[in-house]
């Protein structure tokens, strides 16, 4: 049976490098082991902060399913890492008064892995598959009949001795989560009855999440400090809570206090090379490299070679936020620094 894999799909050197990026929204091993983060998870949809339209749609679907005494339709959640897809899966299971079994697609290397998971389900239970776009083709095809007709069509043996066997499954709900919706094949995507995007959070929503978590870990934040931290969290709760824990470390070790002021936040983040825009040293290196090219569009591979980094990591991890805040633009000829980005990097070169 497949279980949650501890392998994040990167080699050890890449993983160590990513762990140092506090503003990367991907989960790190420390957060998998952190009990405080589990305690911070809400227990009901009502307690979940933000995503009001999504919660409203899920509330209707859950109530309709309970009213008809039927399993919930299969659900596909997509959006950037750290926005709460796993948390929502737990909440849906809690609202349906059932269990949620969790697996990751990269851990299901062979068809028998998904078969083991499906045979272990009970009536009405929820199976959550994270990064579902990374399922291999054979595993994905087994899901088609399982999702549509609640049965497994297996081929036993080989050549002339091959025979087909059908195994009936209990009615279950599959919740798939992905950061790359376009990478999911059309046949799999069409079998989800509910497909919802998780949006970035507003400053006020992040501020409320930060204040709730600070009470959980016995920190006292003033109002201005929590809002300032929300502004640099890239619209992502996971980044907000990660930064808050690092600020707590700085406050308790360096300042010997549990009171977090806005000045203390600036000092703490400055020690981690994070500025008031939420950009870290890698973001600034990227912008500085483009700034050296004097408004000449630069190809991604050239930037990756210049920074000594992986081009796909830069494209999917570094660039989206820089584009979102208006510092970077993509053109057919390459990447180009905007006027705002040039103004920012010229001023930041004096500070770092």
Residue frames as qw, qx, qy, qz and C-alpha x, y, z in Angstrom:
[[0.000, 0.889, 0.458, 0.000, 0.00, 0.00, 0.00],
 [0.389, 0.534, -0.041, 0.749, 1.28, 3.48, -0.81],
 [0.431, -0.711, -0.370, 0.415, 2.08, 5.82, 2.01],
 [0.100, 0.994, -0.031, -0.039, 3.07, 9.46, 2.16],
 [0.820, 0.255, -0.102, 0.502, 6.54, 9.71, 0.75],
 [0.431, -0.777, -0.011, 0.458, 9.23, 11.65, 2.53],
 [0.496, -0.015, 0.435, 0.751, 10.91, 12.23, -0.83],
 [0.207, 0.739, 0.223, -0.601, 10.05, 15.68, -2.15],
 [0.721, 0.628, 0.272, 0.111, 11.25, 14.84, -5.63],
 [0.232, 0.910, -0.313, 0.139, 14.59, 16.61, -5.32],
 [0.765, 0.142, -0.474, 0.412, 18.08, 15.49, -4.59],
 [0.583, -0.581, -0.384, 0.417, 19.58, 16.25, -1.17],
 [0.376, -0.106, 0.024, 0.920, 21.57, 19.28, -2.28],
 [0.132, -0.425, -0.409, -0.797, 18.51, 20.92, -3.86],
 [0.531, -0.642, -0.545, -0.096, 16.43, 20.15, -0.78],
 [0.542, -0.432, -0.282, 0.664, 18.96, 21.75, 1.55],
 [0.182, 0.093, 0.186, 0.961, 19.02, 24.82, -0.63],
 [0.309, -0.526, -0.503, -0.612, 15.23, 25.09, -0.64],
 [0.557, -0.573, -0.550, 0.243, 15.06, 24.70, 3.14],
 [0.388, -0.251, -0.155, 0.873, 17.01, 27.93, 3.49],
 [0.080, -0.273, -0.347, -0.894, 14.39, 29.87, 1.50],
 [0.104, 0.289, 0.704, -0.640, 11.87, 31.02, 4.08],
 [0.428, 0.428, 0.064, -0.793, 9.70, 32.58, 1.38],
 [0.291, 0.110, -0.845, -0.435, 9.38, 29.37, -0.67],
 [0.669, -0.158, 0.131, -0.714, 5.82, 28.10, -0.28],
 [0.771, 0.076, -0.621, -0.123, 6.72, 24.40, -0.60],
 [0.776, -0.597, 0.076, -0.191, 6.57, 22.39, 2.60],
 [0.311, 0.597, -0.696, 0.251, 9.86, 21.42, 4.26],
 [0.621, -0.106, -0.766, 0.132, 10.58, 18.41, 6.54],
 [0.095, 0.022, -0.564, 0.820, 10.54, 20.59, 9.68],
 [0.477, -0.020, 0.046, -0.877, 6.93, 21.52, 8.96],
 [0.702, -0.058, -0.638, -0.310, 5.92, 17.89, 8.40],
 [0.546, -0.125, -0.729, 0.392, 7.10, 17.10, 11.93],
 [0.011, -0.174, 0.314, -0.933, 5.77, 20.28, 13.58],
 [0.131, -0.468, -0.861, 0.149, 2.86, 19.46, 15.89],
 [0.030, 0.489, 0.270, -0.829, 2.05, 23.16, 16.35],
 [0.226, 0.174, -0.493, -0.822, 1.12, 23.40, 12.68],
 [0.277, -0.275, -0.893, -0.222, -1.30, 20.51, 13.04],
 [0.139, -0.524, -0.649, 0.533, -2.85, 22.19, 16.07],
 [0.067, 0.384, -0.049, -0.919, -3.24, 25.35, 14.00],
 [0.121, -0.160, -0.781, -0.591, -5.44, 23.58, 11.46],
 [0.518, -0.082, 0.154, -0.837, -9.13, 24.53, 11.78],
 [0.292, 0.046, 0.939, -0.173, -11.63, 21.79, 12.55],
 [0.420, 0.621, 0.647, -0.137, -14.60, 23.02, 10.51],
 [0.394, 0.512, 0.396, 0.653, -15.22, 25.03, 7.34],
 [0.194, -0.934, -0.257, -0.157, -16.61, 27.82, 9.51],
 [0.580, -0.722, 0.134, 0.353, -13.25, 28.15, 11.29],
 [0.678, 0.150, 0.356, 0.625, -11.28, 28.19, 8.01],
 [0.040, -0.764, -0.046, 0.642, -10.15, 31.76, 7.30],
 [0.103, 0.498, -0.492, -0.707, -10.49, 33.12, 3.74],
 [0.054, 0.011, -0.894, -0.445, -11.60, 31.46, 0.48],
 [0.427, 0.215, 0.474, -0.739, -15.23, 32.49, 1.04],
 [0.671, 0.341, -0.282, -0.594, -16.53, 31.53, -2.43],
 [0.448, 0.248, -0.858, -0.032, -14.79, 28.17, -2.27],
 [0.078, 0.015, 0.836, -0.543, -16.16, 27.48, 1.22],
 [0.562, 0.247, 0.206, -0.762, -19.67, 28.40, 0.10],
 [0.672, 0.310, -0.526, -0.419, -19.53, 25.94, -2.82],
 [0.340, 0.168, -0.904, 0.198, -18.12, 23.17, -0.64],
 [0.282, 0.036, 0.635, -0.719, -20.70, 23.84, 2.07],
 [0.700, 0.247, -0.045, -0.669, -23.55, 23.37, -0.41],
 [0.631, 0.299, -0.692, -0.183, -21.98, 20.18, -1.82],
 [0.138, 0.139, -0.879, 0.435, -21.39, 18.72, 1.65],
 [0.434, 0.114, 0.490, -0.748, -24.90, 19.53, 2.90],
 [0.728, 0.282, -0.263, -0.567, -26.48, 18.11, -0.28],
 [0.504, 0.262, -0.823, 0.015, -24.45, 14.92, 0.07],
 [0.060, -0.034, 0.811, -0.581, -25.48, 14.52, 3.73],
 [0.575, 0.184, 0.200, -0.772, -29.13, 15.21, 2.85],
 [0.784, 0.293, -0.369, -0.405, -29.14, 12.51, 0.16],
 [0.779, -0.407, 0.474, -0.053, -27.00, 10.17, 2.30],
 [0.864, 0.469, 0.015, 0.183, -24.58, 9.76, -0.57],
 [0.679, -0.282, 0.102, 0.670, -20.78, 10.07, -0.81],
 [0.061, 0.832, -0.061, -0.548, -19.52, 13.47, -1.86],
 [0.750, 0.658, 0.011, 0.067, -18.61, 13.99, -5.51],
 [0.782, -0.047, 0.039, 0.620, -14.93, 13.78, -6.41],
 [0.063, -0.984, -0.056, 0.155, -13.19, 17.12, -5.84],
 [0.720, 0.278, 0.015, 0.636, -10.18, 18.69, -7.57],
 [0.265, -0.930, -0.060, 0.246, -8.40, 21.54, -5.74],
 [0.721, 0.319, 0.081, 0.609, -5.74, 23.50, -7.58],
 [0.096, -0.983, 0.032, -0.155, -3.56, 26.46, -6.73],
 [0.316, 0.683, -0.545, 0.369, -0.11, 27.45, -5.49],
 [0.635, -0.122, -0.686, 0.334, 1.58, 25.49, -2.66],
 [0.255, -0.075, -0.527, 0.807, 0.81, 26.51, 0.91],
 [0.306, -0.223, -0.145, -0.914, -2.74, 27.79, 0.39],
 [0.493, -0.111, 0.583, -0.637, -4.56, 25.05, 2.33],
 [0.662, 0.142, -0.556, -0.483, -5.46, 22.21, -0.05],
 [0.441, 0.005, -0.871, 0.218, -4.55, 19.49, 2.48],
 [0.110, 0.082, 0.576, -0.806, -6.30, 21.36, 5.28],
 [0.580, 0.127, -0.103, -0.798, -9.48, 21.58, 3.20],
 [0.613, 0.064, -0.758, -0.213, -9.37, 17.82, 2.58],
 [0.227, -0.077, -0.819, 0.521, -9.27, 17.23, 6.34],
 [0.290, 0.139, 0.312, -0.894, -12.12, 19.69, 6.88],
 [0.626, 0.089, -0.427, -0.647, -14.31, 18.06, 4.24],
 [0.529, -0.031, -0.845, 0.067, -13.76, 14.66, 5.87],
 [0.066, -0.111, -0.664, 0.736, -14.59, 16.16, 9.25],
 [0.448, 0.132, 0.038, -0.883, -17.77, 17.75, 7.91],
 [0.706, 0.083, -0.543, -0.447, -18.77, 14.42, 6.35],
 [0.701, -0.449, 0.440, -0.335, -17.98, 12.63, 9.63],
 [0.977, 0.204, -0.020, 0.064, -15.62, 10.21, 7.90],
 [0.665, -0.496, 0.311, 0.464, -11.92, 9.44, 7.64],
 [0.472, 0.851, -0.194, -0.127, -9.45, 10.95, 5.21],
 [0.855, -0.185, 0.306, 0.377, -6.58, 8.84, 3.93],
 [0.160, 0.923, -0.217, -0.275, -3.68, 10.78, 2.45],
 [0.820, 0.009, 0.376, 0.430, -1.18, 9.80, -0.22],
 [0.068, 0.759, -0.283, -0.583, 1.14, 11.62, -2.61],
 [0.821, 0.534, -0.033, -0.197, 1.28, 10.81, -6.31],
 [0.339, 0.690, -0.638, 0.048, 5.10, 10.45, -6.46],
 [0.389, -0.360, 0.798, -0.289, 4.90, 7.68, -3.82],
 [0.813, 0.253, 0.449, -0.271, 2.63, 5.59, -6.06],
 [0.009, -0.560, 0.672, 0.485, 5.24, 4.27, -8.44],
 [0.051, 0.003, -0.956, -0.290, 3.41, 1.03, -9.37],
 [0.502, -0.293, -0.438, -0.686, -0.26, 0.29, -10.11],
 [0.605, -0.323, -0.718, 0.121, -0.45, -2.04, -7.10],
 [0.200, -0.061, -0.435, 0.876, 0.14, 0.98, -4.82],
 [0.385, -0.068, -0.051, -0.919, -3.14, 2.65, -5.83],
 [0.658, -0.185, -0.659, -0.314, -4.89, -0.75, -5.80],
 [0.468, -0.177, -0.712, 0.492, -3.85, -1.24, -2.17],
 [0.059, 0.055, 0.274, -0.958, -5.14, 2.20, -1.22],
 [0.522, -0.085, -0.319, -0.786, -8.49, 1.71, -2.95],
 [0.659, -0.190, -0.720, -0.102, -9.06, -1.77, -1.49],
 [0.363, -0.150, -0.645, 0.655, -8.38, -0.38, 1.98],
 [0.220, -0.164, 0.022, -0.961, -11.15, 2.24, 1.75],
 [0.088, 0.383, 0.870, -0.298, -14.50, 1.88, 3.49],
 [0.097, 0.705, 0.625, 0.320, -17.89, 3.20, 2.45],
 [0.102, -0.961, -0.236, -0.098, -17.97, 7.01, 2.36],
 [0.619, -0.552, 0.104, 0.549, -14.29, 7.50, 3.17],
 [0.328, 0.933, -0.097, -0.115, -12.13, 10.13, 1.47],
 [0.822, -0.040, 0.202, 0.532, -8.89, 9.50, -0.39],
 [0.072, 0.966, -0.092, -0.229, -6.71, 12.58, -0.78],
 [0.823, 0.138, 0.216, 0.507, -3.96, 12.45, -3.41],
 [0.122, -0.879, 0.102, 0.450, -1.53, 15.37, -3.37],
 [0.003, 0.582, -0.594, -0.555, 0.31, 16.45, -6.54],
 [0.754, 0.264, 0.575, -0.177, -2.10, 14.28, -8.51],
 [0.563, 0.768, -0.185, -0.242, -0.70, 15.57, -11.82],
 [0.041, 0.640, -0.766, -0.044, 2.39, 13.42, -11.15],
 [0.819, 0.000, 0.531, -0.218, 0.53, 10.08, -11.34],
 [0.129, -0.283, 0.799, 0.514, 2.01, 7.72, -13.91],
 [0.478, 0.100, -0.454, -0.745, -0.18, 6.65, -16.82],
 [0.465, -0.125, -0.871, -0.098, -1.01, 3.11, -15.64],
 [0.137, -0.283, -0.700, 0.641, -1.96, 4.27, -12.15],
 [0.268, 0.226, 0.030, -0.936, -4.12, 7.04, -13.59],
 [0.488, 0.012, -0.641, -0.592, -5.99, 4.66, -15.88],
 [0.330, -0.233, -0.890, 0.211, -6.90, 2.44, -12.92],
 [0.044, 0.285, 0.457, -0.842, -8.55, 5.47, -11.33],
 [0.303, -0.010, -0.417, -0.857, -10.93, 5.99, -14.25],
 [0.561, -0.298, -0.702, -0.322, -13.25, 3.07, -13.50],
 [0.390, -0.283, -0.679, 0.554, -12.69, 3.47, -9.75],
 [0.045, 0.194, 0.190, -0.961, -13.95, 7.06, -9.83],
 [0.418, 0.025, -0.389, -0.821, -16.74, 6.54, -12.33],
 [0.759, -0.145, -0.491, -0.402, -18.17, 3.11, -11.50],
 [0.524, -0.579, 0.510, -0.361, -16.51, 2.29, -8.15],
 [0.984, 0.010, 0.179, 0.016, -14.80, -0.79, -9.47],
 [0.204, -0.673, 0.624, 0.341, -11.31, -1.95, -10.37],
 [0.897, 0.421, -0.017, -0.132, -10.71, -3.65, -13.72],
 [0.359, -0.668, 0.632, 0.158, -7.52, -5.69, -13.35],
 [0.801, 0.428, -0.386, -0.160, -5.70, -7.89, -15.82],
 [0.694, -0.503, 0.512, -0.050, -4.19, -11.00, -14.23],
 [0.811, 0.016, 0.514, 0.278, -1.45, -13.06, -15.85],
 [0.072, 0.651, -0.413, -0.633, 0.10, -12.58, -19.28],
 [0.138, 0.232, -0.814, -0.515, -0.16, -13.75, -22.88],
 [0.493, -0.199, -0.717, -0.450, -2.65, -16.64, -23.31],
 [0.419, -0.347, -0.766, 0.342, -3.10, -17.02, -19.58],
 [0.021, -0.060, 0.178, -0.982, -4.26, -13.41, -19.15],
 [0.198, -0.589, -0.769, -0.147, -7.71, -12.93, -17.67],
 [0.104, -0.489, 0.028, -0.866, -9.73, -9.94, -16.52],
 [0.375, -0.430, -0.752, 0.329, -11.01, -9.54, -13.00],
 [0.151, -0.630, -0.133, -0.750, -13.42, -6.92, -11.71],
 [0.374, -0.274, -0.682, 0.566, -13.39, -5.91, -8.05],
 [0.187, -0.813, -0.386, -0.395, -16.23, -3.80, -6.70],
 [0.328, 0.139, -0.407, 0.841, -15.21, -0.90, -4.47],
 [0.129, -0.683, -0.595, 0.404, -17.12, 0.90, -1.71],
 [0.220, 0.849, 0.264, 0.401, -18.41, 4.32, -2.74],
 [0.567, -0.453, -0.120, 0.677, -15.70, 6.81, -1.82],
 [0.209, 0.974, 0.076, -0.050, -14.68, 10.39, -2.56],
 [0.739, 0.068, 0.072, 0.666, -11.39, 11.23, -4.24],
 [0.036, -0.982, -0.021, 0.184, -9.93, 14.66, -3.51],
 [0.773, 0.237, 0.101, 0.580, -7.06, 15.55, -5.79],
 [0.181, -0.921, 0.020, 0.343, -4.72, 18.48, -5.22],
 [0.741, 0.292, 0.237, 0.557, -2.39, 19.97, -7.79],
 [0.190, -0.698, 0.055, 0.688, -0.23, 23.01, -8.39],
 [0.021, 0.314, -0.612, -0.726, -0.31, 22.41, -12.17],
 [0.650, 0.361, 0.457, -0.488, -3.86, 22.01, -13.46],
 [0.590, 0.626, -0.312, -0.403, -2.77, 21.94, -17.10],
 [0.108, 0.453, -0.884, -0.038, -0.57, 18.91, -16.42],
 [0.521, 0.092, 0.773, -0.350, -3.58, 16.74, -15.52],
 [0.051, 0.081, 0.825, 0.557, -4.87, 14.72, -18.46],
 [0.435, -0.102, -0.182, -0.876, -8.32, 15.59, -19.74],
 [0.649, -0.229, -0.680, -0.252, -9.86, 12.13, -19.00],
 [0.456, -0.252, -0.665, 0.535, -8.85, 12.38, -15.35],
 [0.010, 0.046, 0.186, -0.981, -9.82, 16.02, -14.98],
 [0.465, -0.171, -0.404, -0.769, -13.29, 15.39, -16.44],
 [0.591, -0.286, -0.754, -0.016, -14.07, 12.75, -13.81],
 [0.203, -0.194, -0.538, 0.795, -14.02, 15.30, -10.99],
 [0.037, -0.735, -0.655, -0.174, -17.51, 16.61, -10.28],
 [0.212, -0.966, -0.106, 0.099, -16.21, 19.66, -8.40],
 [0.695, 0.212, -0.016, 0.687, -13.16, 21.66, -9.50],
 [0.221, -0.961, -0.166, 0.005, -12.13, 24.69, -7.45],
 [0.541, 0.492, -0.251, 0.634, -9.17, 27.06, -7.50],
 [0.551, -0.682, -0.294, 0.381, -7.66, 28.23, -4.22],
 [0.284, 0.862, 0.016, 0.420, -6.77, 31.90, -4.47],
 [0.428, 0.196, -0.437, 0.766, -4.08, 33.89, -2.68],
 [0.349, -0.676, -0.586, 0.277, -5.15, 35.38, 0.66],
 [0.048, 0.879, 0.080, 0.468, -5.76, 39.06, 1.37],
 [0.234, 0.430, -0.530, 0.692, -3.66, 40.97, 3.93],
 [0.535, -0.389, 0.262, -0.703, -6.56, 41.01, 6.40],
 [0.957, -0.081, -0.180, -0.212, -7.07, 37.25, 6.12],
 [0.718, 0.268, -0.477, 0.431, -3.37, 36.57, 6.61],
 [0.070, -0.497, 0.421, -0.756, -3.32, 38.97, 9.56],
 [0.775, -0.325, 0.115, -0.530, -6.08, 36.97, 11.23],
 [0.948, 0.081, -0.298, 0.077, -4.24, 33.68, 10.57],
 [0.450, 0.429, -0.483, 0.617, -1.03, 35.14, 12.03],
 [0.339, -0.477, 0.353, -0.730, -2.80, 36.40, 15.14],
 [0.917, -0.207, -0.050, -0.336, -4.50, 33.04, 15.72],
 [0.879, 0.168, -0.351, 0.277, -1.21, 31.15, 15.40],
 [0.207, 0.531, -0.447, 0.689, 0.69, 33.65, 17.57],
 [0.621, -0.460, 0.252, -0.582, -1.74, 32.98, 20.41],
 [0.983, -0.028, -0.161, -0.084, -1.16, 29.25, 19.94],
 [0.781, 0.184, -0.308, 0.512, 2.62, 29.63, 20.35],
 [0.499, -0.729, -0.285, 0.372, 2.35, 32.23, 23.15],
 [0.403, 0.093, 0.139, 0.900, 3.50, 35.28, 21.22],
 [0.038, 0.792, 0.418, -0.444, 2.16, 38.78, 21.70],
 [0.384, 0.250, 0.415, 0.786, 1.97, 40.73, 18.42],
 [0.145, 0.515, 0.243, -0.809, 0.83, 44.30, 18.20],
 [0.608, 0.626, 0.425, -0.242, -1.70, 45.11, 15.47],
 [0.330, 0.849, -0.300, -0.283, 0.74, 46.94, 13.18],
 [0.219, -0.498, 0.826, 0.147, 3.30, 44.15, 13.43],
 [0.575, 0.195, 0.792, -0.054, 0.86, 41.41, 12.39],
 [0.560, 0.769, 0.214, -0.222, -0.35, 43.45, 9.41],
 [0.113, 0.810, -0.518, -0.251, 3.22, 44.21, 8.35],
 [0.372, -0.261, 0.885, 0.097, 4.07, 40.50, 8.46],
 [0.627, 0.472, 0.598, -0.164, 0.93, 39.69, 6.42],
 [0.405, 0.849, -0.098, -0.324, 2.06, 42.12, 3.70],
 [0.120, 0.673, -0.704, -0.192, 5.33, 40.29, 3.09],
 [0.579, -0.121, 0.792, -0.153, 3.89, 36.75, 3.20],
 [0.094, 0.192, -0.754, -0.621, 3.15, 36.56, -0.54],
 [0.672, -0.031, -0.155, -0.723, -0.53, 35.85, 0.06],
 [0.731, 0.067, -0.677, -0.056, 0.37, 32.40, 1.44],
 [0.699, -0.648, 0.072, -0.294, -0.46, 31.18, 4.99],
 [0.944, -0.107, -0.090, 0.298, 2.41, 28.67, 5.01],
 [0.501, 0.439, -0.157, 0.730, 4.95, 31.43, 4.39],
 [0.301, -0.726, 0.059, -0.615, 3.29, 33.67, 6.99],
 [0.848, -0.515, 0.026, -0.122, 3.50, 30.99, 9.70],
 [0.865, 0.108, -0.106, 0.478, 7.06, 30.05, 8.73],
 [0.260, 0.589, -0.150, 0.750, 8.20, 33.67, 9.00],
 [0.537, -0.696, 0.041, -0.474, 6.38, 34.03, 12.31],
 [0.935, -0.321, -0.060, 0.137, 8.26, 31.04, 13.76],
 [0.686, 0.261, -0.118, 0.669, 11.60, 32.46, 12.65],
 [0.069, -0.689, 0.082, -0.717, 10.69, 35.83, 14.16],
 [0.778, -0.589, -0.039, -0.214, 9.79, 34.05, 17.39],
 [0.890, -0.048, -0.129, 0.435, 13.23, 32.42, 17.41],
 [0.387, 0.476, -0.105, 0.783, 14.92, 35.79, 16.96],
 [0.366, -0.708, 0.000, -0.603, 12.77, 37.48, 19.62],
 [0.857, -0.505, -0.047, -0.088, 13.33, 34.80, 22.24],
 [0.870, -0.036, -0.049, 0.489, 17.05, 34.21, 21.63],
 [0.431, 0.360, -0.011, 0.828, 18.32, 37.68, 20.74],
 [0.180, -0.531, -0.005, -0.828, 15.81, 40.02, 22.42],
 [0.170, -0.094, -0.859, 0.474, 14.68, 37.70, 25.26],
 [0.377, 0.193, 0.284, -0.860, 11.03, 38.62, 24.76],
 [0.275, 0.353, 0.885, 0.129, 7.72, 37.23, 23.55],
 [0.248, 0.801, 0.297, -0.458, 6.41, 40.64, 22.50],
 [0.540, 0.200, 0.522, 0.628, 6.70, 41.25, 18.75],
 [0.122, 0.783, 0.121, -0.598, 6.77, 44.84, 17.56],
 [0.684, 0.724, 0.089, -0.008, 7.08, 46.10, 14.00],
 [0.083, 0.857, -0.509, 0.019, 10.70, 47.14, 14.62],
 [0.566, -0.360, 0.741, -0.033, 11.56, 43.68, 15.91],
 [0.812, 0.411, 0.412, -0.036, 10.02, 42.13, 12.77],
 [0.474, 0.860, -0.191, 0.012, 12.19, 44.35, 10.58],
 [0.194, -0.716, 0.668, -0.054, 15.32, 43.43, 12.55],
 [0.719, -0.101, 0.684, -0.074, 14.53, 39.71, 12.47],
 [0.776, 0.561, 0.289, -0.002, 13.75, 39.62, 8.76],
 [0.261, 0.896, -0.360, -0.008, 16.81, 41.70, 7.99],
 [0.418, -0.537, 0.733, -0.010, 18.92, 39.04, 9.72],
 [0.699, 0.176, 0.691, 0.057, 17.40, 36.50, 7.29],
 [0.162, -0.197, 0.520, 0.815, 18.03, 38.83, 4.30],
 [0.097, 0.592, 0.764, 0.237, 14.29, 39.35, 3.70],
 [0.076, 0.053, -0.018, 0.995, 13.10, 42.88, 2.92],
 [0.337, 0.281, 0.447, -0.779, 9.82, 44.72, 3.29],
 [0.604, 0.304, -0.348, -0.649, 8.59, 43.38, -0.08],
 [0.902, -0.103, 0.363, -0.213, 9.07, 39.78, 1.04],
 [0.758, 0.578, -0.298, 0.052, 12.00, 39.24, -1.34],
 [0.792, -0.515, 0.240, 0.223, 15.04, 37.24, -0.26],
 [0.269, -0.634, 0.518, 0.507, 18.61, 37.08, -1.55],
 [0.456, 0.144, 0.788, 0.387, 17.75, 34.75, -4.47],
 [0.293, 0.829, 0.477, -0.010, 15.02, 37.12, -5.68],
 [0.056, -0.930, 0.143, 0.335, 17.45, 40.04, -5.53],
 [0.428, -0.350, 0.679, 0.483, 20.18, 38.06, -7.33],
 [0.455, 0.475, 0.710, 0.253, 17.69, 37.31, -10.10],
 [0.172, 0.947, 0.262, -0.073, 16.69, 40.97, -10.44],
 [0.275, -0.791, 0.355, 0.415, 20.33, 42.14, -10.24],
 [0.528, -0.046, 0.711, 0.462, 21.32, 39.77, -13.03],
 [0.365, 0.705, 0.559, 0.239, 18.62, 41.23, -15.29],
 [0.080, -0.965, -0.065, 0.239, 19.61, 44.75, -14.25],
 [0.452, -0.519, 0.486, 0.539, 23.14, 44.16, -15.54],
 [0.493, 0.258, 0.701, 0.446, 21.81, 43.50, -19.05],
 [0.002, 0.318, -0.096, -0.943, 20.65, 47.09, -19.60],
 [0.582, 0.412, 0.241, -0.658, 17.05, 46.43, -20.66],
 [0.407, 0.339, -0.737, -0.421, 17.99, 43.63, -23.06],
 [0.896, -0.147, 0.030, -0.418, 15.60, 40.62, -22.84],
 [0.020, -0.503, 0.859, -0.096, 17.40, 37.61, -21.37],
 [0.735, -0.025, -0.600, -0.314, 16.54, 33.95, -21.89],
 [0.785, -0.538, 0.105, -0.288, 15.69, 31.76, -18.91],
 [0.953, 0.011, -0.098, 0.287, 18.55, 29.33, -19.57],
 [0.432, 0.555, -0.235, 0.671, 21.03, 32.20, -19.60],
 [0.399, -0.680, 0.208, -0.579, 19.70, 33.46, -16.28],
 [0.943, -0.320, 0.019, -0.091, 19.88, 29.95, -14.79],
 [0.829, 0.237, -0.173, 0.475, 23.47, 29.55, -15.96],
 [0.163, 0.653, -0.228, 0.704, 24.41, 32.96, -14.58],
 [0.544, -0.584, 0.257, -0.545, 22.87, 32.21, -11.17],
 [0.170, 0.291, -0.931, 0.142, 23.99, 28.57, -11.10],
 [0.494, 0.088, 0.630, -0.593, 20.42, 27.41, -10.53],
 [0.305, 0.264, 0.890, 0.211, 17.85, 25.19, -12.20],
 [0.115, -0.089, -0.350, -0.925, 15.78, 26.92, -14.90],
 [0.427, -0.464, -0.694, -0.349, 12.52, 25.17, -13.97],
 [0.429, -0.501, -0.546, 0.517, 12.97, 26.18, -10.32],
 [0.117, -0.204, 0.004, 0.972, 13.43, 29.81, -11.36],
 [0.230, -0.212, -0.560, -0.768, 10.40, 29.66, -13.67],
 [0.534, -0.477, -0.633, -0.295, 7.96, 28.11, -11.22],
 [0.582, -0.519, -0.470, 0.414, 9.29, 29.25, -7.83],
 [0.344, -0.332, -0.069, 0.876, 11.03, 32.61, -8.24],
 [0.067, 0.142, 0.421, 0.894, 9.39, 34.30, -11.21],
 [0.190, -0.623, -0.706, -0.278, 5.65, 34.08, -10.36],
 [0.335, -0.760, -0.385, 0.402, 5.87, 36.41, -7.36],
 [0.300, -0.336, 0.203, 0.869, 8.19, 38.86, -9.15],
 [0.013, -0.310, -0.631, -0.711, 5.65, 39.06, -11.99],
 [0.280, -0.684, -0.674, 0.003, 2.78, 39.37, -9.50],
 [0.315, -0.753, -0.221, 0.533, 4.30, 42.45, -7.83],
 [0.415, 0.902, 0.122, -0.008, 5.24, 44.04, -11.18],
 [0.344, -0.757, 0.446, 0.331, 9.04, 43.73, -11.04],
 [0.302, -0.231, 0.825, 0.418, 9.41, 41.30, -13.95],
 [0.701, 0.465, 0.072, -0.536, 7.82, 40.72, -17.33],
 [0.615, -0.041, 0.731, 0.292, 8.08, 37.79, -19.74],
 [0.449, 0.655, -0.198, -0.574, 8.43, 38.60, -23.44],
 [0.941, 0.332, 0.022, -0.060, 8.82, 36.30, -26.49],
 [0.546, 0.659, -0.416, 0.307, 12.52, 37.22, -26.54],
 [0.550, 0.043, -0.644, 0.530, 13.15, 36.64, -22.83],
 [0.415, -0.711, -0.490, 0.287, 12.79, 38.09, -19.34],
 [0.250, 0.553, 0.027, 0.795, 12.86, 41.83, -18.84],
 [0.278, -0.348, -0.544, 0.711, 13.08, 44.01, -15.75],
 [0.017, 0.841, 0.473, 0.261, 10.24, 46.53, -15.40],
 [0.115, 0.685, -0.163, 0.701, 10.76, 50.16, -14.38],
 [0.659, -0.648, 0.100, -0.368, 9.51, 49.30, -10.88],
 [0.965, -0.154, -0.033, 0.211, 11.89, 46.36, -10.69],
 [0.597, 0.440, -0.146, 0.655, 14.85, 48.50, -11.76],
 [0.196, -0.732, 0.150, -0.635, 13.98, 51.18, -9.24],
 [0.847, -0.501, 0.036, -0.176, 13.68, 48.56, -6.52],
 [0.928, -0.013, -0.063, 0.368, 16.97, 46.79, -7.23],
 [0.377, 0.603, -0.166, 0.683, 18.88, 50.08, -7.49],
 [0.390, -0.700, 0.199, -0.564, 17.64, 51.10, -4.03],
 [0.928, -0.356, 0.037, -0.100, 18.11, 47.65, -2.48],
 [0.798, 0.332, -0.252, 0.435, 21.71, 47.37, -3.63],
 [0.055, 0.641, -0.356, 0.678, 22.50, 50.06, -1.10],
 [0.666, -0.497, 0.231, -0.505, 20.79, 48.17, 1.75],
 [0.954, -0.168, 0.249, -0.015, 22.08, 44.62, 1.20]]
